Amino acid sequence: MLDATLWLFAVCLMLGCCVGLLAGLLGIGGGLLIVPALSVLLPWADISPSLIMPMALATSLASIVVTSSSSASSHYRLGNVQPSVIKTLLPGILVGGLMGSGIADKLPTEYLPRIFGVIVLLLALQMVLSLRVRAEKPLPSVGKNVLSGGLIGVTSSLAGIGGGSLTVPYLNYHGVEMRKAIGTASLCGVFLALSGMTGFIFFGLSQPESLPEYSVGYVYLPALIGIVSTSVFTTRYGAKLASRLPTPMIKRVFAVFLLLVGASMFLS
């Protein structure tokens, strides 16, 4: 058991390198990579099949708290964060993140991978379509922004992601320049992931099935420590790439990535 846990930890170190790079480049917390990866890795540690997906979602959100903090810090230094936008999205994001974890806890476990896949495929579709649309609409009213933040929070927590895959296109569609949308989404992702993680810890501790060793609620610590140990160092390189690459290229990378991940989870 210990050997399997050590192997999982070592693989998560390598996973964290990729997660950090994607977090800085695309403004996402890395959940779109972490969740499918952990759904494959967690069985190595002999975790019950009924706990695999909730623990993958929870551990993903916990790692996003750290990874997105590092990414947001890099983007802030580069001038890519708009605090005025965050203030209106934040209330909905916090409530939605907590609600999403509650919904995920109540749903049958076998539904969660397909829900994740559908959400990600829809994200890929909207990103592909947005490549053909010129963003000229202004940001909506404060009330609509709060509501949008709530929807982003629920959907993202339910999929174990930091919300950047929703927040980035939302802000860009409403006229926020792509690099600033990515930087702002990184900071929003910190608060969303913190809210969702808190919910998953609470619901994990209160569920009747015995949790595996080295876990706090649904958060599996060996995977979490492995991912964040390396991701915090690679976010800065992703943020620098985001400031240099042309916007259409960033969007295409984002769309292709979402399409591949969504299809693999839906068909798994």
C-alpha positions as CSV (number, residue, x, y, z in Angstrom):
1,M,0.0,0.0,0.0
2,L,2.8,2.4,0.9
3,D,4.7,1.6,-2.3
4,A,1.6,2.3,-4.4
5,T,1.1,5.6,-2.6
6,L,4.7,6.6,-3.2
7,W,4.4,5.7,-6.9
8,L,1.2,7.9,-7.1
9,F,3.0,10.7,-5.4
10,A,5.9,10.5,-7.9
11,V,3.5,10.6,-10.9
12,C,1.7,13.5,-9.3
13,L,5.0,15.4,-9.2
14,M,5.2,15.2,-13.0
15,L,1.5,15.9,-13.4
16,G,2.1,19.1,-11.4
17,C,4.6,20.4,-13.9
18,C,2.1,20.2,-16.7
19,V,-0.7,21.6,-14.5
20,G,1.4,24.7,-13.5
21,L,2.3,25.4,-17.1
22,L,-1.3,25.2,-18.3
23,A,-2.5,27.3,-15.3
24,G,-0.2,30.2,-16.2
25,L,-0.8,29.9,-20.0
26,L,-4.6,29.5,-20.1
27,G,-5.8,31.0,-16.8
28,I,-7.1,27.6,-15.6
29,G,-6.3,25.9,-12.3
30,G,-5.4,22.6,-14.0
31,G,-8.5,20.7,-13.0
32,L,-9.2,19.8,-16.6
33,L,-6.0,17.7,-16.5
34,I,-6.0,16.7,-12.8
35,V,-9.5,15.2,-12.6
36,P,-9.1,12.7,-15.5
37,A,-5.5,11.9,-14.4
38,L,-6.5,11.2,-10.8
39,S,-9.5,9.1,-11.9
40,V,-6.8,6.8,-13.4
41,L,-4.2,7.1,-10.6
42,L,-6.3,6.9,-7.5
43,P,-7.2,3.2,-8.0
44,W,-3.4,2.5,-7.6
45,A,-3.9,3.4,-3.9
46,D,-6.7,0.9,-3.5
47,I,-9.3,3.6,-3.1
48,S,-12.9,2.4,-3.3
49,P,-14.5,3.0,-6.7
50,S,-17.3,4.9,-5.2
51,L,-14.8,7.4,-3.7
52,I,-12.6,7.8,-6.8
53,M,-14.5,10.6,-8.6
54,P,-15.4,12.7,-5.5
55,M,-11.8,12.5,-4.3
56,A,-10.5,13.4,-7.8
57,L,-12.8,16.5,-7.8
58,A,-11.9,17.5,-4.2
59,T,-8.1,17.0,-4.6
60,S,-8.2,18.9,-7.9
61,L,-9.9,21.9,-6.2
62,A,-7.5,21.8,-3.3
63,S,-4.5,21.9,-5.7
64,I,-6.1,24.7,-7.6
65,V,-6.1,26.8,-4.5
66,V,-2.3,26.7,-4.5
67,T,-1.7,26.6,-8.3
68,S,-4.0,29.4,-9.1
69,S,-2.5,31.6,-6.3
70,S,0.9,31.2,-7.9
71,S,-0.5,31.8,-11.4
72,A,-2.6,34.9,-10.2
73,S,0.5,36.3,-8.5
74,S,2.5,36.0,-11.8
75,H,-0.3,37.6,-13.8
76,Y,-0.7,40.4,-11.2
77,R,2.9,41.4,-11.6
78,L,2.5,41.4,-15.3
79,G,-0.5,43.7,-15.0
80,N,-3.0,41.1,-16.2
81,V,-5.6,41.3,-13.3
82,Q,-8.6,43.6,-13.2
83,P,-9.8,43.9,-9.6
84,S,-13.0,45.7,-10.6
85,V,-14.2,42.7,-12.5
86,I,-13.4,40.3,-9.6
87,K,-15.5,42.2,-7.1
88,T,-18.7,41.6,-9.0
89,L,-18.1,38.0,-9.9
90,L,-16.8,37.0,-6.4
91,P,-20.1,36.7,-4.4
92,G,-21.7,34.3,-6.9
93,I,-18.5,32.3,-7.3
94,L,-18.2,31.7,-3.6
95,V,-21.8,30.5,-3.2
96,G,-21.8,28.6,-6.4
97,G,-18.6,26.7,-5.6
98,L,-20.1,25.5,-2.3
99,M,-23.3,24.5,-4.0
100,G,-21.5,22.5,-6.7
101,S,-19.7,20.4,-4.1
102,G,-23.0,19.6,-2.4
103,I,-24.6,18.5,-5.7
104,A,-21.6,16.4,-6.6
105,D,-21.8,14.6,-3.2
106,K,-25.5,13.7,-3.7
107,L,-25.2,12.5,-7.3
108,P,-24.5,8.8,-8.0
109,T,-20.8,8.4,-8.5
110,E,-21.1,6.8,-12.0
111,Y,-22.7,10.0,-13.3
112,L,-19.8,12.2,-12.4
113,P,-17.3,11.3,-15.2
114,R,-19.9,11.8,-17.9
115,I,-21.1,15.1,-16.3
116,F,-17.4,16.2,-16.3
117,G,-17.1,15.1,-20.0
118,V,-20.2,16.9,-21.1
119,I,-19.2,20.1,-19.3
120,V,-15.8,20.1,-20.9
121,L,-17.1,19.3,-24.4
122,L,-19.5,22.2,-24.2
123,L,-16.6,24.4,-23.1
124,A,-14.6,23.3,-26.1
125,L,-17.5,24.0,-28.4
126,Q,-18.1,27.5,-27.1
127,M,-14.4,28.3,-27.4
128,V,-14.3,27.1,-31.0
129,L,-17.3,29.3,-31.8
130,S,-15.8,32.3,-30.1
131,L,-12.8,32.2,-32.5
132,R,-15.2,33.5,-35.1
133,V,-16.9,36.1,-33.0
134,R,-15.5,39.6,-32.3
135,A,-15.9,40.5,-28.6
136,E,-17.6,43.9,-28.5
137,K,-20.3,43.5,-25.8
138,P,-19.6,45.4,-22.5
139,L,-19.7,43.7,-19.2
140,P,-23.2,43.3,-17.9
141,S,-24.7,44.9,-14.7
142,V,-23.5,43.9,-11.2
143,G,-26.5,41.7,-10.6
144,K,-26.0,39.8,-13.8
145,N,-22.3,39.4,-13.1
146,V,-23.1,38.0,-9.6
147,L,-25.5,35.5,-11.2
148,S,-23.0,34.6,-13.9
149,G,-20.4,34.1,-11.1
150,G,-22.8,31.7,-9.4
151,L,-23.3,29.6,-12.5
152,I,-19.6,29.5,-13.1
153,G,-19.1,28.4,-9.5
154,V,-21.6,25.6,-9.5
155,T,-20.5,24.2,-12.9
156,S,-16.8,24.5,-12.0
157,S,-17.1,22.9,-8.6
158,L,-19.2,20.1,-10.0
159,A,-16.4,19.4,-12.5
160,G,-13.5,19.9,-10.1
161,I,-12.1,22.9,-12.1
162,G,-11.1,26.4,-11.1
163,G,-13.5,28.1,-13.4
164,G,-11.0,29.6,-15.8
165,S,-12.4,27.6,-18.6
166,L,-15.6,29.4,-18.1
167,T,-14.4,32.8,-16.7
168,V,-11.9,33.4,-19.5
169,P,-14.3,33.1,-22.4
170,Y,-17.0,34.9,-20.4
171,L,-14.8,37.9,-19.8
172,N,-13.2,37.9,-23.3
173,Y,-16.7,37.8,-24.9
174,H,-17.6,40.9,-22.8
175,G,-14.7,42.9,-24.1
176,V,-11.9,42.0,-21.6
177,E,-8.6,41.6,-23.5
178,M,-7.5,37.9,-23.6
179,R,-4.4,38.3,-21.4
180,K,-6.3,40.2,-18.8
181,A,-9.2,37.7,-18.9
182,I,-6.7,34.9,-18.2
183,G,-5.0,36.8,-15.3
184,T,-8.4,37.8,-13.8
185,A,-9.7,34.2,-14.1
186,S,-6.6,32.9,-12.2
187,L,-7.5,35.0,-9.2
188,C,-11.2,34.1,-9.4
189,G,-10.1,30.5,-9.5
190,V,-8.4,30.8,-6.1
191,F,-11.7,31.8,-4.4
192,L,-13.8,29.3,-6.3
193,A,-11.5,26.4,-5.6
194,L,-11.3,27.4,-1.9
195,S,-15.1,27.4,-1.7
196,G,-15.5,24.1,-3.5
197,M,-12.7,22.4,-1.5
198,T,-14.3,23.4,1.8
199,G,-17.6,21.8,0.7
200,F,-15.9,18.6,-0.4
201,I,-14.1,18.3,2.9
202,F,-17.3,18.8,4.9
203,F,-19.4,16.4,2.8
204,G,-16.5,13.9,2.8
205,L,-16.2,13.9,6.6
206,S,-20.0,13.5,7.0
207,Q,-20.5,10.6,4.5
208,P,-20.9,7.0,6.0
209,E,-18.2,5.2,4.0
210,S,-14.8,4.8,5.5
211,L,-12.2,7.2,3.9
212,P,-8.7,6.1,2.9
213,E,-5.6,6.8,4.9
214,Y,-3.9,10.2,4.2
215,S,-7.2,11.9,3.3
216,V,-9.0,15.0,4.7
217,G,-12.6,14.6,3.7
218,Y,-12.5,13.9,0.0
219,V,-9.1,15.5,-0.4
220,Y,-6.3,12.9,-0.9
221,L,-3.1,14.4,0.5
222,P,-0.4,12.4,-1.3
223,A,-1.8,13.5,-4.7
224,L,-2.3,17.0,-3.5
225,I,1.2,17.5,-2.2
226,G,2.7,15.9,-5.3
227,I,0.9,18.2,-7.7
228,V,1.4,21.5,-5.8
229,S,5.1,20.7,-5.1
230,T,5.9,21.3,-8.8
231,S,3.0,23.3,-10.2
232,V,3.8,26.4,-8.2
233,F,7.2,26.6,-10.0
234,T,5.9,26.2,-13.5
235,T,3.0,28.7,-13.5
236,R,5.4,31.6,-14.0
237,Y,6.6,30.2,-17.3
238,G,3.0,29.7,-18.5
239,A,2.2,33.3,-17.5
240,K,5.1,34.6,-19.5
241,L,4.0,32.6,-22.6
242,A,0.5,34.0,-22.2
243,S,2.0,37.5,-22.4
244,R,3.9,36.7,-25.6
245,L,1.7,34.4,-27.7
246,P,-0.9,35.9,-30.0
247,T,-4.5,35.7,-28.7
248,P,-5.9,33.5,-31.5
249,M,-3.2,30.9,-30.8
250,I,-4.0,30.9,-27.1
251,K,-7.7,30.3,-27.9
252,R,-6.9,27.5,-30.3
253,V,-4.7,25.7,-27.7
254,F,-7.4,26.1,-25.2
255,A,-10.2,24.7,-27.4
256,V,-8.2,21.7,-28.6
257,F,-7.2,20.9,-25.1
258,L,-10.8,21.0,-23.8
259,L,-12.0,18.9,-26.7
260,L,-9.5,16.1,-26.1
261,V,-10.1,15.9,-22.3
262,G,-13.9,16.1,-22.6
263,A,-14.1,13.3,-25.2
264,S,-11.8,11.0,-23.2
265,M,-13.8,11.4,-20.0
266,F,-17.2,11.1,-21.6
267,L,-16.2,7.9,-23.4
268,S,-14.3,6.4,-20.5
